Amino acid sequence: MFSSIGMPGLILILVIALVVFGPSKLPEIGKAFGSSLREFKNATKDIVSDESTSTKSDHSKK
């Protein structure tokens, strides 16, 4: 995912985020980003499992 950015680019992004948001806000932002990513991952799993369940039931009807 971050292979195209490279290590210097990633460090630059982190330094800019530290300057913009400050050291006290970064842990909160990281926690919010992590929970959002987890919810997105769970939602996509649910969608995929619903599609596979409906596809299986469609095949059994034929």
N, CA, C and O atoms as a MOPAC input file, in Angstrom:
PM7 MOZYME 1SCF
protein

 N      0.81600 1    -1.18700 1     0.00000 1
 C      0.00000 1     0.00000 1     0.00000 1
 C      0.86300 1     1.25500 1     0.00000 1
 O      0.60400 1     2.19600 1    -0.75000 1
 N      1.89500 1     1.26200 1     0.84900 1
 C      2.75100 1     2.43100 1     0.94600 1
 C      4.02300 1     2.28100 1     0.11800 1
 O      4.92800 1     3.10700 1     0.24100 1
 N      4.11900 1     1.26300 1    -0.71400 1
 C      5.34400 1     1.03800 1    -1.46600 1
 C      5.60400 1     2.14400 1    -2.48000 1
 O      6.76300 1     2.44600 1    -2.76500 1
 N      4.57000 1     2.75200 1    -3.02800 1
 C      4.78100 1     3.82400 1    -3.99800 1
 C      5.15600 1     5.14000 1    -3.33200 1
 O      5.74500 1     6.00700 1    -3.97700 1
 N      4.83000 1     5.30300 1    -2.06900 1
 C      5.17200 1     6.53700 1    -1.35500 1
 C      6.64100 1     6.51700 1    -0.95200 1
 O      7.33900 1     7.51400 1    -1.13700 1
 N      7.11200 1     5.43400 1    -0.42000 1
 C      8.48600 1     5.32300 1     0.03000 1
 C      8.63700 1     5.82500 1     1.45600 1
 O      7.76900 1     6.52200 1     1.98200 1
 N      9.73800 1     5.46500 1     2.06100 1
 C      9.98700 1     5.82900 1     3.45300 1
 C     10.16400 1     7.34000 1     3.63100 1
 O      9.58500 1     7.88900 1     4.56900 1
 N     10.92400 1     8.04300 1     2.79400 1
 C     11.05500 1     9.49400 1     2.99700 1
 C      9.71800 1    10.22900 1     2.86400 1
 O      9.45400 1    11.17200 1     3.60900 1
 N      8.88700 1     9.80800 1     1.93100 1
 C      7.57000 1    10.43900 1     1.76800 1
 C      6.68000 1    10.19500 1     2.96100 1
 O      5.95100 1    11.08900 1     3.39200 1
 N      6.73200 1     8.98100 1     3.50400 1
 C      5.92900 1     8.65400 1     4.68100 1
 C      6.37800 1     9.46500 1     5.89000 1
 O      5.54700 1     9.95000 1     6.65800 1
 N      7.67200 1     9.61200 1     6.05800 1
 C      8.19000 1    10.42000 1     7.17000 1
 C      7.77100 1    11.88000 1     7.00900 1
 O      7.40200 1    12.53500 1     7.98500 1
 N      7.82800 1    12.38600 1     5.78500 1
 C      7.41500 1    13.76500 1     5.52800 1
 C      5.94300 1    13.97000 1     5.86200 1
 O      5.58200 1    14.98100 1     6.46400 1
 N      5.09300 1    13.02800 1     5.48300 1
 C      3.65900 1    13.11500 1     5.79600 1
 C      3.44200 1    13.10500 1     7.29900 1
 O      2.63000 1    13.87700 1     7.80800 1
 N      4.15300 1    12.24600 1     8.02000 1
 C      4.01000 1    12.18800 1     9.47700 1
 C      4.47900 1    13.46900 1    10.15100 1
 O      3.85900 1    13.91500 1    11.11700 1
 N      5.56100 1    14.06900 1     9.66200 1
 C      6.05800 1    15.32200 1    10.23300 1
 C      5.06000 1    16.45200 1     9.98300 1
 O      4.80100 1    17.26000 1    10.87400 1
 N      4.50700 1    16.50800 1     8.78600 1
 C      3.50500 1    17.54800 1     8.47900 1
 C      2.27200 1    17.36100 1     9.35700 1
 O      1.72400 1    18.33800 1     9.86800 1
 N      1.82600 1    16.10300 1     9.53900 1
 C      0.67600 1    15.84500 1    10.40500 1
 C      0.97600 1    16.25900 1    11.84400 1
 O      0.10600 1    16.79200 1    12.53200 1
 N      2.19000 1    16.01600 1    12.29200 1
 C      2.57300 1    16.40400 1    13.64600 1
 C      2.54500 1    17.91600 1    13.80900 1
 O      2.09700 1    18.41300 1    14.84300 1
 N      3.01100 1    18.65100 1    12.81700 1
 C      3.01700 1    20.11300 1    12.88100 1
 C      1.59100 1    20.65800 1    12.82700 1
 O      1.24300 1    21.56800 1    13.58000 1
 N      0.76500 1    20.10300 1    11.93700 1
 C     -0.58900 1    20.62200 1    11.75200 1
 C     -1.48500 1    20.30700 1    12.94300 1
 O     -2.18200 1    21.19100 1    13.44200 1
 N     -1.47700 1    19.06400 1    13.40300 1
 C     -2.41900 1    18.65100 1    14.45100 1
 C     -1.84900 1    18.73600 1    15.85400 1
 O     -2.60800 1    18.82900 1    16.81800 1
 N     -0.55500 1    18.70600 1    15.99000 1
 C      0.05600 1    18.75300 1    17.31000 1
 C      0.18900 1    17.36400 1    17.89800 1
 O     -0.53000 1    16.44500 1    17.50600 1
 N      1.10800 1    17.20900 1    18.84100 1
 C      1.36500 1    15.87400 1    19.39900 1
 C      0.22600 1    15.32000 1    20.24700 1
 O      0.13600 1    14.10400 1    20.42100 1
 N     -0.63400 1    16.16100 1    20.77300 1
 C     -1.70600 1    15.65300 1    21.63200 1
 C     -2.87200 1    15.08700 1    20.82500 1
 O     -3.59700 1    14.22600 1    21.32300 1
 N     -3.06600 1    15.54800 1    19.60200 1
 C     -4.19300 1    15.09900 1    18.78300 1
 C     -3.87000 1    13.86000 1    17.94900 1
 O     -4.78400 1    13.13700 1    17.55000 1
 N     -2.59600 1    13.60000 1    17.67900 1
 C     -2.24600 1    12.48400 1    16.80000 1
 C     -2.73000 1    11.12400 1    17.30000 1
 O     -3.23500 1    10.34800 1    16.48900 1
 N     -2.60700 1    10.78800 1    18.58100 1
 C     -3.14300 1     9.49500 1    19.02500 1
 C     -4.65900 1     9.38000 1    18.83300 1
 O     -5.16200 1     8.31000 1    18.48900 1
 N     -5.37600 1    10.46900 1    19.05400 1
 C     -6.82700 1    10.45100 1    18.84600 1
 C     -7.17300 1    10.24200 1    17.37800 1
 O     -8.09300 1     9.49500 1    17.04300 1
 N     -6.42700 1    10.91100 1    16.51100 1
 C     -6.66100 1    10.76700 1    15.07300 1
 C     -6.34200 1     9.34300 1    14.62500 1
 O     -7.08100 1     8.76100 1    13.83100 1
 N     -5.25500 1     8.78600 1    15.12600 1
 C     -4.89200 1     7.40800 1    14.78600 1
 C     -5.93100 1     6.40800 1    15.25500 1
 O     -6.25800 1     5.46100 1    14.54000 1
 N     -6.44900 1     6.61800 1    16.45400 1
 C     -7.48100 1     5.72100 1    16.98700 1
 C     -8.75500 1     5.81900 1    16.15600 1
 O     -9.36600 1     4.79800 1    15.84200 1
 N     -9.15900 1     7.02100 1    15.79900 1
 C    -10.36300 1     7.20800 1    14.98200 1
 C    -10.17300 1     6.59000 1    13.59800 1
 O    -11.09000 1     5.96200 1    13.06900 1
 N     -8.98700 1     6.76300 1    13.01000 1
 C     -8.71000 1     6.18200 1    11.69700 1
 C     -8.74600 1     4.65100 1    11.77100 1
 O     -9.29800 1     3.99900 1    10.88400 1
 N     -8.16600 1     4.08700 1    12.81000 1
 C     -8.15900 1     2.63200 1    12.97800 1
 C     -9.55800 1     2.06200 1    13.14600 1
 O     -9.88900 1     1.03800 1    12.54800 1
 N    -10.37900 1     2.71700 1    13.95300 1
 C    -11.74000 1     2.20800 1    14.14500 1
 C    -12.57300 1     2.36700 1    12.87800 1
 O    -13.40800 1     1.51400 1    12.57600 1
 N    -12.35400 1     3.44700 1    12.13800 1
 C    -13.06200 1     3.62400 1    10.86500 1
 C    -12.65500 1     2.54800 1     9.86600 1
 O    -13.50100 1     2.00300 1     9.15700 1
 N    -11.37500 1     2.24600 1     9.80900 1
 C    -10.87900 1     1.21700 1     8.90600 1
 C    -11.43600 1    -0.15300 1     9.29100 1
 O    -11.78800 1    -0.94400 1     8.41500 1
 N    -11.51800 1    -0.43800 1    10.57200 1
 C    -12.07200 1    -1.71100 1    11.04500 1
 C    -13.55400 1    -1.82700 1    10.69600 1
 O    -14.00100 1    -2.88700 1    10.25900 1
 N    -14.31700 1    -0.75500 1    10.88100 1
 C    -15.73900 1    -0.77900 1    10.51900 1
 C    -15.92500 1    -0.98100 1     9.01900 1
 O    -16.80800 1    -1.72600 1     8.59600 1
 N    -15.09500 1    -0.32000 1     8.21600 1
 C    -15.16200 1    -0.48600 1     6.76700 1
 C    -14.86000 1    -1.92400 1     6.36700 1
 O    -15.52900 1    -2.49000 1     5.50200 1
 N    -13.85100 1    -2.50800 1     6.99900 1
 C    -13.47200 1    -3.88700 1     6.70200 1
 C    -14.59800 1    -4.85100 1     7.07000 1
 O    -14.89700 1    -5.77300 1     6.31200 1
 N    -15.21600 1    -4.64200 1     8.22000 1
 C    -16.33300 1    -5.50000 1     8.63300 1
 C    -17.52900 1    -5.33200 1     7.71100 1
 O    -18.21000 1    -6.31100 1     7.40400 1
 N    -17.79600 1    -4.12400 1     7.26700 1
 C    -18.92700 1    -3.88400 1     6.36500 1
 C    -18.69700 1    -4.56100 1     5.02300 1
 O    -19.62500 1    -5.13100 1     4.44900 1
 N    -17.46500 1    -4.50300 1     4.51500 1
 C    -17.19700 1    -5.16200 1     3.23800 1
 C    -17.27800 1    -6.66800 1     3.37600 1
 O    -17.71300 1    -7.34500 1     2.44500 1
 N    -16.86900 1    -7.21100 1     4.51800 1
 C    -17.00600 1    -8.65500 1     4.75100 1
 C    -18.47500 1    -9.04900 1     4.74400 1
 O    -18.84300 1   -10.07200 1     4.16600 1
 N    -19.32100 1    -8.23800 1     5.38800 1
 C    -20.75500 1    -8.52100 1     5.42500 1
 C    -21.35800 1    -8.48400 1     4.02400 1
 O    -22.17700 1    -9.33400 1     3.67700 1
 N    -20.95800 1    -7.51300 1     3.23000 1
 C    -21.48900 1    -7.39400 1     1.86400 1
 C    -21.07600 1    -8.60100 1     1.03300 1
 O    -21.89300 1    -9.17100 1     0.30800 1
 N    -19.81600 1    -8.98800 1     1.13700 1
 C    -19.32400 1   -10.12700 1     0.35900 1
 C    -20.01400 1   -11.40900 1     0.80800 1
 O    -20.38400 1   -12.23500 1    -0.02500 1
 N    -20.19000 1   -11.58100 1     2.10900 1
 C    -20.84500 1   -12.80200 1     2.58600 1
 C    -22.31900 1   -12.81000 1     2.19100 1
 O    -22.85900 1   -13.87500 1     1.89000 1
 N    -22.98000 1   -11.66100 1     2.18400 1
 C    -24.37000 1   -11.59300 1     1.73900 1
 C    -24.49400 1   -11.94200 1     0.26300 1
 O    -25.42500 1   -12.63700 1    -0.14300 1
 N    -23.54100 1   -11.45200 1    -0.54100 1
 C    -23.57100 1   -11.74800 1    -1.97300 1
 C    -23.32000 1   -13.22100 1    -2.23100 1
 O    -23.96700 1   -13.82000 1    -3.09000 1
 N    -22.38700 1   -13.81100 1    -1.49800 1
 C    -22.09600 1   -15.22100 1    -1.71500 1
 C    -23.25500 1   -16.09000 1    -1.23800 1
 O    -23.51900 1   -17.13800 1    -1.82700 1
 N    -23.95200 1   -15.67300 1    -0.17800 1
 C    -25.11400 1   -16.40700 1     0.30200 1
 C    -26.25100 1   -16.32000 1    -0.70000 1
 O    -26.91700 1   -17.32000 1    -0.96900 1
 N    -26.48100 1   -15.14200 1    -1.25400 1
 C    -27.55800 1   -14.99000 1    -2.22500 1
 C    -27.21800 1   -15.71000 1    -3.52200 1
 O    -28.11900 1   -16.22700 1    -4.18400 1
 N    -25.95200 1   -15.75900 1    -3.90200 1
 C    -25.55100 1   -16.47400 1    -5.10600 1
 C    -25.74400 1   -17.97100 1    -4.92000 1
 O    -26.18700 1   -18.65800 1    -5.84100 1
 N    -25.41700 1   -18.48300 1    -3.74200 1
 C    -25.60800 1   -19.90800 1    -3.46800 1
 C    -27.08600 1   -20.27000 1    -3.48000 1
 O    -27.45800 1   -21.32800 1    -3.98800 1
 N    -27.93000 1   -19.40800 1    -2.93000 1
 C    -29.35200 1   -19.69600 1    -2.89800 1
 C    -29.95700 1   -19.59100 1    -4.30000 1
 O    -30.91100 1   -20.30300 1    -4.61400 1
 N    -29.41300 1   -18.71100 1    -5.14600 1
 C    -29.87000 1   -18.60300 1    -6.52500 1
 C    -29.55300 1   -19.86500 1    -7.30900 1
 O    -30.36300 1   -20.32100 1    -8.11600 1
 N    -28.36900 1   -20.43100 1    -7.07000 1
 C    -27.97000 1   -21.64200 1    -7.77600 1
 C    -28.78300 1   -22.84700 1    -7.31200 1
 O    -29.04100 1   -23.75600 1    -8.10100 1
 N    -29.18400 1   -22.86400 1    -6.05800 1
 C    -29.95500 1   -23.99400 1    -5.55800 1
 C    -31.39500 1   -23.96900 1    -6.06500 1
 O    -32.05700 1   -25.00600 1    -6.10400 1
 N    -31.88900 1   -22.77400 1    -6.46100 1
 C    -33.24400 1   -22.65200 1    -6.97900 1
 C    -33.35500 1   -23.18400 1    -8.39900 1
 O    -34.43400 1   -23.59700 1    -8.82400 1
 N    -32.24400 1   -23.17800 1    -9.13800 1
 C    -32.27200 1   -23.58800 1   -10.54900 1
 C    -32.31400 1   -25.07000 1   -10.72800 1
 O    -32.34100 1   -25.55400 1   -11.85900 1

